[in-house]
Amino acid sequence: MSLRPLSAEERSAALAKAAAARTVRAELKARLKTGQDTVARILDAADSDPAVSRLKVTELLEALPGIGKVRATVIMNELGIASTRRLRGLGVHQRKALVNFVEGTA
């Protein structure tokens, strides 16, 4: 199934929307890295903000101080979360396990 070609206005609107979403996610990760925000609040925000809900769980973990790519992968394996999972795709138990894990190590 191919998508219909976009007009110049539609294309520029889509590009602006995507840029705004990337900015929101980057600011969110920066706040998490500096300790101004918590994983629990970010998961709550994912319920209402589509830009936040599209953030990958690995990116969220890697934004935490002291967690890199390898440790994020290990954490996700321990919690039973797929490496491609986004915040909107987490189940209730996965969310709870993620918050408990982060609060326990922080």
C-alpha positions in Angstrom: 0.0 0.0 0.0 1.6 3.3 -1.1 0.7 6.6 0.5 -0.7 9.4 -1.6 1.7 12.2 -2.5 1.6 15.1 -0.1 1.1 18.7 -1.2 3.8 21.2 -0.3 1.7 22.6 2.5 0.9 19.1 3.9 4.6 18.1 3.7 5.8 21.2 5.5 3.1 20.8 8.2 4.1 17.2 8.7 7.8 18.2 9.0 7.0 20.9 11.5 4.9 18.5 13.6 7.7 15.9 13.6 10.3 18.5 14.6 8.1 19.6 17.4 7.7 16.0 18.6 11.5 15.5 18.5 12.0 18.7 20.5 9.5 17.5 23.2 11.2 14.2 23.5 14.7 15.8 23.7 13.6 18.2 26.4 12.0 15.3 28.3 15.2 13.3 28.2 17.3 16.3 29.3 15.0 16.8 32.3 15.3 13.2 33.2 19.1 13.3 32.9 19.3 16.3 35.3 16.8 14.8 37.8 14.1 17.4 37.2 11.7 14.7 36.1 10.9 11.1 37.1 10.2 8.0 35.1 6.8 7.7 36.8 5.8 11.3 35.7 7.0 10.6 32.2 4.9 7.4 32.0 1.9 9.4 33.1 2.6 12.1 30.5 2.8 9.4 27.8 -0.9 8.7 28.4 -1.9 12.1 27.2 0.9 13.3 25.0 1.4 11.4 21.7 4.9 12.8 21.3 5.9 11.3 24.6 4.1 8.1 24.0 6.3 7.4 20.9 9.5 7.6 23.0 11.3 4.2 23.0 11.9 2.6 26.4 15.6 2.2 25.7 15.9 5.9 25.0 14.2 6.6 28.3 16.5 4.3 30.2 19.6 5.7 28.5 18.6 9.2 29.5 19.0 8.2 33.1 22.4 8.9 34.7 24.7 5.9 34.8 22.7 3.8 32.3 24.1 3.3 28.8 23.1 1.0 25.9 24.3 -2.2 27.4 22.8 -1.7 30.8 19.5 -0.5 29.3 19.3 -3.7 27.3 20.0 -5.8 30.4 17.3 -4.0 32.4 14.8 -4.5 29.6 15.6 -8.2 29.4 15.2 -8.5 33.2 11.8 -6.8 33.1 10.6 -8.7 30.1 10.3 -5.6 27.8 11.0 -6.0 24.1 13.9 -3.8 22.8 11.6 -2.1 20.2 8.9 -1.2 22.8 7.7 2.4 23.0 6.1 3.9 26.1 2.6 3.7 24.7 3.0 -0.1 24.3 3.9 -0.9 27.9 1.4 -2.8 29.9 0.4 -2.0 33.5 2.8 -4.6 35.0 5.7 -3.5 32.8 5.2 0.2 33.8 5.1 -0.8 37.4 8.2 -2.9 37.2 10.1 -0.2 35.3 9.2 2.5 37.9 10.1 0.1 40.8 13.4 -0.8 39.2 14.4 2.8 38.6 13.3 4.0 42.0 15.2 1.1 43.6 18.5 1.9 41.9 18.2 5.7 42.0 
